[in-house]
Amino acid sequence: DAEQPATVPGQVAALGQHLGLPVPVDESELVERVFTALRSRERWLLVYDNAEHPRVLEGLVPAGGGGMCW
């Protein structure tokens, strides 16, 4: 749910736990680890539901890899 942009990093970090990534102290580090893990996969899809405008997701869209954000 991207309706509240401030909660998105925590939600991406929670995805890291589902992917079995080690949990660092810093949430932004875990977000970057999630993006690194996604880039290494052939296919992935992130859905940012209810995002009002793409600019609220700045820094929360992984660059590269075989996936997409919607």
Sequence and secondary structure as in RCSB ss.txt:
>XXXX:A:sequence
DAEQPATVPGQVAALGQHLGLPVPVDESELVERVFTALRSRERWLLVYDNAEHPRVLEGLVPAGGGGMCW
>XXXX:A:secstr
  SSGGGHHHHHHHHHHHTT    SSHHHHHHHHHHHHHTSS EEE  TT S GGGGTT S  SSSEEE 
